[in-house]
Amino acid sequence: MDFSRVELSDEDKAFQSELRDLLSRVVTEDVIRRDRETGDNFDEGVHLALGAAGYLEREFTSEEDGGFTRVQRRIWALERRRAEVPWVTWGTTIMIARSVAKFSTPEVRDEVLRGVFDGTVRMCLGYTEPEGGSDVATCKTRAVRDGDQWIINGSKMFTTGAHNCQYVFLITNTDPDAPKHKSLTMFLVPLDTPGIEIQGIRTVDGDRTNIVYYSDVRVDDRYRMGEVNGGWTVVREPLDAEHGAVAAADDGLDDVAIMSHQAMFMAEAADNVAALVAGTGSIEDGSVAYRLGRAHARLEVALSSPSIFGRVAIAQTMRDISPDLMDIAGSVAALPIGSDGGADDRSEYVYRFAPLVGIYGGTLEVFRNMIAQHVLGMGKPNYSPPAKKVS
Ligand SMILES: Cc1cc2nc3c(=O)[nH]c(=O)nc-3n(C[C@H](O)[C@H](O)[C@H](O)COP(=O)(O)OP(=O)(O)OC[C@H]3O[C@@H](n4cnc5c(N)ncnc54)[C@H](O)[C@@H]3O)c2cc1C
């Protein structure tokens, strides 16, 4: 592994300063405050500004076709993180856009991608259902063919960003009698279609997500992606990307694991709490020094664990160290960010955020099973009751 710093060319430096300048103008205190209030993790003004500057298109496009170079791509990711750009909806949009480019008809592809690039089209993931999300293939939302259209009925849980999006990337069941991986068909459903109802849900950390109901929703066949009952082929790639099962490039210019973005909140909280106690003398207390040191050591391990291991390490570490960080910071840690008299150390936010980081995009239990099965070769877990002895 090469730990050297990347030498920025003059062109890269110019790109970085142009980006910083734009972000400092558009990601205002108002944007951050509104984002905390709504839990949207999306800001239309910022998003449109990034689209107008050409950045959204350049992230999507390969370097050969005029997109970011590898170094610019890294600068783009780090600067957005540094400026705390509300990011969730762009994350889902770009992932789905890659599937649209591959599986949609040329007509739908051109219509959708144009809007994705200028920021006017956003897309969300409609996988999880109220009865369960870990196994997305057990989908009950039905799509039934009616001439050149499909009629969709069902409901989807946790469709994050739906209220700020124009399309949902929807898994449906088109053959309930078939084996589950051969029963699925994917659609890109326009969210302004009659019969769709979006209801907001706030999570414990303040994020807003949605439950979405589909009642006799009529969708043209042109919005189908891939083959009828061939939905698994379409959804596999974005699922792998979301799970972090795609290896980071070995040039050192990718995050080592998915959820590194979320991990930075934890790193910041740990640093803030260290700064807080440094000024109070309580570091002299052996137990404070020990727990702070342990939190930082665990954090460093999590930040440097690669791929699917990092995914687990980040979420588990967040759960484990945030109570310690709050405890060390003392009573000010009970106050949310921005409160009068608070320390804005963020440990309280990380404490509420931690459970979710171990759920969305796949739960920790499911990831641990994946590691056991696919990395350690331990075979499929067997949940059947122990065989009874025949007497
Ligand atoms: C904030 C947030 C945002 C989300 N955003 C989206 C989104 O935009 N789009 C979307 O489609 N979904 C979204 N999700 C849903 C998320 O992907 C699911 O919550 C997740 O996949 C788990 O599914 P579930 O909640 O239905 O739990 P279930 O699948 O019902 O699982 C319940 C429990 O059983 C355990 N379990 C299940 N299967 C196994 C197994 N094989 N081995 C061991 N343990 C198992 C789980 O770990 C869990 O503890 C979001 C969730 C949250 C919390």
The ligand as a MOL file (V3000), in Angstrom:
LIG
                    3D

  0  0  0     0  0            999 V3000
M  V30 BEGIN CTAB
M  V30 COUNTS 53 58 0 0 0
M  V30 BEGIN ATOM
M  V30 1 C -32.5460 5.7420 7.5460 0
M  V30 2 C -32.8540 4.6220 6.5970 0
M  V30 3 C -32.8670 4.9050 5.2430 0
M  V30 4 C -33.1800 3.8850 4.3210 0
M  V30 5 N -33.2650 4.2040 2.9850 0
M  V30 6 C -33.7230 3.2670 2.1180 0
M  V30 7 C -33.9950 3.6100 0.7570 0
M  V30 8 O -33.7750 4.7400 0.3250 0
M  V30 9 N -34.5620 2.6640 -0.0420 0
M  V30 10 C -34.8230 1.4010 0.3940 0
M  V30 11 O -35.3320 0.5980 -0.3850 0
M  V30 12 N -34.5370 1.0400 1.6730 0
M  V30 13 C -34.0190 1.9380 2.5310 0
M  V30 14 N -33.7710 1.6100 3.8490 0
M  V30 15 C -34.0960 0.2530 4.2850 0
M  V30 16 C -32.8930 -0.5680 4.6390 0
M  V30 17 O -32.1730 -0.9710 3.5020 0
M  V30 18 C -33.4540 -1.7380 5.4470 0
M  V30 19 O -33.9140 -1.2070 6.6770 0
M  V30 20 C -32.4450 -2.8220 5.6950 0
M  V30 21 O -32.0910 -3.4740 4.5020 0
M  V30 22 C -32.9890 -3.8700 6.6860 0
M  V30 23 O -34.2570 -4.2720 6.3430 0
M  V30 24 P -35.4520 -4.2090 7.3890 0
M  V30 25 O -35.3720 -2.9290 8.1330 0
M  V30 26 O -36.7000 -4.5140 6.6520 0
M  V30 27 O -35.1410 -5.3710 8.4300 0
M  V30 28 P -35.4600 -6.9220 8.2640 0
M  V30 29 O -34.9320 -7.3920 6.9450 0
M  V30 30 O -36.8980 -7.1410 8.5350 0
M  V30 31 O -34.5700 -7.5200 9.4170 0
M  V30 32 C -35.0090 -7.5140 10.7910 0
M  V30 33 C -33.8700 -8.0390 11.6630 0
M  V30 34 O -33.5230 -9.3690 11.2480 0
M  V30 35 C -32.1300 -9.4490 10.9270 0
M  V30 36 N -31.9210 -10.2930 9.7530 0
M  V30 37 C -32.6430 -10.2790 8.6100 0
M  V30 38 N -32.1370 -11.1810 7.7320 0
M  V30 39 C -31.0770 -11.7590 8.3290 0
M  V30 40 C -30.1310 -12.7580 7.9340 0
M  V30 41 N -30.1730 -13.3140 6.7340 0
M  V30 42 N -29.1650 -13.0850 8.8150 0
M  V30 43 C -29.1000 -12.5250 10.0470 0
M  V30 44 N -29.9680 -11.5760 10.4770 0
M  V30 45 C -30.9260 -11.1900 9.6360 0
M  V30 46 C -31.7100 -8.0230 10.6020 0
M  V30 47 O -30.3470 -7.8200 10.8710 0
M  V30 48 C -32.5910 -7.2080 11.5460 0
M  V30 49 O -32.0030 -7.1230 12.8020 0
M  V30 50 C -33.4450 2.5770 4.7830 0
M  V30 51 C -33.3840 2.2950 6.1560 0
M  V30 52 C -33.1090 3.3090 7.0660 0
M  V30 53 C -33.0870 2.9840 8.5190 0
M  V30 END ATOM
M  V30 BEGIN BOND
M  V30 1 1 1 2
M  V30 2 1 2 3
M  V30 3 2 2 52
M  V30 4 2 3 4
M  V30 5 1 4 5
M  V30 6 1 4 50
M  V30 7 2 5 6
M  V30 8 1 6 7
M  V30 9 1 6 13
M  V30 10 2 7 8
M  V30 11 1 7 9
M  V30 12 1 9 10
M  V30 13 2 10 11
M  V30 14 1 10 12
M  V30 15 2 12 13
M  V30 16 1 13 14
M  V30 17 1 14 15
M  V30 18 1 14 50
M  V30 19 1 15 16
M  V30 20 1 16 17
M  V30 21 1 16 18
M  V30 22 1 18 19
M  V30 23 1 18 20
M  V30 24 1 20 21
M  V30 25 1 20 22
M  V30 26 1 22 23
M  V30 27 1 23 24
M  V30 28 2 24 25
M  V30 29 1 24 26
M  V30 30 1 24 27
M  V30 31 1 27 28
M  V30 32 2 28 29
M  V30 33 1 28 30
M  V30 34 1 28 31
M  V30 35 1 31 32
M  V30 36 1 32 33
M  V30 37 1 33 34
M  V30 38 1 33 48
M  V30 39 1 34 35
M  V30 40 1 35 36
M  V30 41 1 35 46
M  V30 42 1 36 37
M  V30 43 1 36 45
M  V30 44 2 37 38
M  V30 45 1 38 39
M  V30 46 1 39 40
M  V30 47 2 39 45
M  V30 48 1 40 41
M  V30 49 2 40 42
M  V30 50 1 42 43
M  V30 51 2 43 44
M  V30 52 1 44 45
M  V30 53 1 46 47
M  V30 54 1 46 48
M  V30 55 1 48 49
M  V30 56 2 50 51
M  V30 57 1 51 52
M  V30 58 1 52 53
M  V30 END BOND
M  V30 END CTAB
M  END
